[in-house]
């Protein structure tokens, strides 16, 4: 399955790392565009003066680790597309360019299912997507979550409740399922 990751699921870090851990286990192929990565970098400005620089460093690492994930929409593709928020048309164009099966986003209202279906694409939100993968392939999903959880604890120097970490990452139902 080919999955276009919207900027809102690439940033924050915990969610991105869980998704990429699951992708590294072979459960899906991640996709994004340069513009999506740029949205992530700009969004990271909100955390302070070093936020954008840190995001750009993480983006460089992401590109190195996943060189085939970045897609480039054909010129003129965006002109024939319509979405309720014109600022999101580039996301749909990237999904089409990458032959994505799914757009993973929190912005359901900006990606109506009927419009996506006309382009052969579905959308889902990360919690439902990961719970579905976990139901079919529990071991790799649990391993990805455990790794990210351990890394979060290592970096913070504190004990962090896994369910609370997943809730903050907007994965409350996955957190509940993994208890």
C-alpha positions in Angstrom: 0.0 0.0 0.0 1.3 3.4 -1.0 0.5 6.2 1.6 0.9 9.9 1.1 1.8 11.5 4.4 0.4 15.0 4.9 2.6 17.6 6.7 0.3 17.3 9.8 1.3 13.7 10.3 5.0 14.2 9.6 5.2 16.8 12.3 5.1 16.0 15.4 8.0 13.7 15.8 6.5 10.9 17.8 3.8 10.3 15.2 6.2 10.5 12.3 8.6 8.1 13.9 5.9 5.5 14.6 4.6 5.8 11.1 8.1 5.4 9.6 8.9 2.5 11.9 5.8 0.7 10.6 6.8 1.6 7.1 10.3 0.3 7.6 8.7 -3.0 8.7 7.2 -3.2 5.2 3.6 -2.5 6.1 3.3 0.4 3.7 5.3 2.6 1.4 5.5 6.3 2.6 5.2 9.1 0.1 5.5 12.9 0.3 6.4 15.9 -1.8 9.0 18.7 -1.4 6.1 21.1 -0.7 4.8 18.9 2.1 8.2 18.8 3.6 8.4 22.6 3.3 5.1 22.9 5.1 6.5 20.8 7.9 9.6 23.0 8.2 7.5 26.2 8.3 5.2 24.7 10.9 8.2 23.9 13.1 8.9 27.7 13.4 6.1 27.7 16.0 8.2 25.9 18.6 10.9 28.6 18.7 13.9 30.0 16.9 15.6 26.6 16.4 12.4 24.8 15.4 12.7 25.3 11.7 16.5 24.5 11.6 15.8 21.2 13.5 13.0 20.3 11.1 15.2 21.0 8.1 17.9 18.7 9.6 15.2 16.0 10.2 14.0 16.4 6.7 17.5 15.9 5.3 17.7 12.7 7.3 14.3 11.6 6.1 15.2 12.2 2.5 18.4 10.2 2.9 16.6 7.3 4.6 13.7 7.3 2.1 15.1 8.5 -1.3 12.2 7.0 -3.3 9.5 8.5 -1.1 9.5 12.0 -2.6 7.1 12.4 -5.5 6.9 15.2 -8.0 3.5 16.0 -9.5 3.3 16.6 -13.2 3.1 20.2 -14.3 -0.5 21.3 -14.7 -1.9 18.5 -12.6 -3.0 20.9 -9.8 -4.9 23.1 -12.2 -7.4 20.3 -13.0 -8.0 19.4 -9.3 -10.4 20.9 -6.8 -10.6 20.7 -3.0 -12.5 22.8 -0.5 -9.2 24.3 0.6 -7.2 25.3 -2.5 -4.0 25.3 -0.3 -4.3 21.5 0.0 -4.6 20.7 -3.8 -0.8 20.1 -3.9 -1.3 17.2 -1.4 -3.9 15.5 -3.7 -1.6 16.1 -6.7 1.3 14.5 -4.8 -0.9 11.5 -4.0 -1.9 11.1 -7.7 1.8 11.5 -8.8 2.9 8.8 -6.4 0.0 6.4 -7.2 -1.0 6.6 -3.6 -3.8 4.4 -2.3 -4.3 6.6 0.7 -3.7 10.1 2.0 -2.9 10.1 5.7 -4.1 13.3 7.3 -5.9 14.8 10.3 -7.7 17.3 7.9 -10.7 15.2 6.9 -12.8 18.2 6.0 -10.2 19.3 3.5 -10.2 16.0 1.7 -13.8 14.8 0.9 -14.0 11.1 0.3 -16.1 11.5 -2.9 -13.5 13.8 -4.5 -10.7 11.6 -3.5 -12.5 8.5 -4.8 -12.8 10.2 -8.3 -8.9 10.1 -8.3 -8.7 6.6 -6.9 -7.4 7.7 -3.5 -8.8 7.2 0.0 -8.0 9.1 3.2 -7.6 8.0 6.7 -6.4 9.5 10.0 -3.4 8.1 11.7 -5.1 6.5 14.7 -7.5 4.4 12.6 -4.8 3.6 10.1 -2.3 2.3 12.7 -5.0 0.5 14.6 -6.0 -1.3 11.3 -2.4 -2.2 10.6 -2.0 -3.4 14.2 -5.1 -5.6 13.9 -3.6 -7.3 10.9 0.1 -7.2 11.9 0.4 -6.6 15.7 4.1 -7.4 16.1 5.7 -4.8 13.8 3.3 -2.1 15.0 4.0 -2.9 18.6 7.7 -3.0 17.9 7.6 0.5 16.2 5.7 1.9 19.1 8.0 0.3 21.7 11.1 1.7 20.0 9.7 5.3 19.8 8.5 5.0 23.4 11.9 3.9 24.6 13.6 6.6 22.5 11.3 9.3 24.0 12.1 8.1 27.5 15.9 8.1 26.7 15.8 11.6 25.3 13.7 13.1 28.1 15.5 11.2 30.9 12.1 10.5 32.4 9.7 7.6 32.6 6.9 8.3 30.2 3.6 6.3 30.2 3.2 4.7 26.7 -0.5 5.3 26.6 0.0 9.0 27.5 2.7 9.4 24.9 0.4 8.0 22.2 -2.5 10.2 23.4 -0.3 13.3 23.0 0.7 12.0 19.5 -3.1 11.9 18.7 -3.2 8.1 18.7 -5.5 7.5 21.7 -7.3 4.5 20.4 -4.0 2.8 19.4 -2.7 3.5 22.9 -5.7 2.0 24.5 -5.5 -1.1 22.2 -1.9 -1.7 23.1 -2.5 -1.8 26.9 
